[in-house]
Amino acid sequence: MEPVGHIAGVASAVIGSVSGMLGLALGTLFGRAYDGTVLPLVGGFTAAGLLALTATEIAERAALAQGARASALEVGAITDEACERS
């Protein structure tokens, strides 16, 4: 929320809405797959876990890349123009 502190309430509402809609869509898919066994539940948990792991990995890589650029700017290893090109 830090980058959007001036509109934190709106940002929170958007995040909550997107989260709810994603949950609704995935829950509907997993619910429609129900066939009287536990396999759709296990598949849904597996798919949701893999989706969360993938999202976390992407976010962490982006944060690390952004942090590396900021560190290079601090020590003067690169210029602002070089950072903007990358």
N, C-alpha and C positions, 0 to 999 in steps of 0.2 A: 504494500500500500504506500510505501514511502515515495515512489515517484509521482504518485497522484494524490498526495496528502491534501491538497486544496479541494479535491472532490472525492474524498474517501468514502462518503456515504453512497454516492452514485456508483463508484467502482465496486464497492461491496455488494450493492444490489445487482450489478451486472454479473459479477462472479457467482453470486448465489443463483441467479436466473439461469446462467449457462450450465452450472453444475446440476441444477434441477432438471433442465431439459435433457441433458446428456444421460442422467440417471433414468429419466422416463423412457427415453429411446432404448437404452440398453436393457432396462427392466422389461419392456414390452417384448423385445426380441427373445430374451431368455424365457419369459413367461410363455410365449407362443411355442417355444421348443419343448415345453413340458409334455412328456409322454407317459407319465405314471411312474417313472423311475427317477433315480437320483442323478443320472448322468447329465441332464441339462443344467442342474445346479452346479455340479462339479465343473462342467464346461464354462459356465458363466463366471464362476469364481476364478478359473484359470485365465479366461479372456480378460476379465477386469484387472487381475493382477499383472498380466503382461502389458496391458494398456497403461497402468499406473507406473510400472517399471520403465517403460519406454518414454513416457512423458517426463519422468524424473531424470532420466539419463540425458534427454535433450536439454532440459532446463539447466542441469548441472554443467554440461559442456558449454552452453552459452554463457553461463555465469563465469566459468573459468576463463573463457576466451576474453570476455569483457574485462575481467580482473587483470589478465596478462597485459592487455592493451593499456589499462590505466597505470599499471606498474611501470611499463616501458616509458610512458609519457612522463611519469614522476622523475625517473632517473635521467631523462633526456636522451634515451636510446633511440627514440623515434620522434618525429615531429607530428603536430596535429594533422597536417596534410597527408602524411603517410598513413596515419591511423584511419583517416576518413576513406582512403582508397581501399583499405583491406576489409 
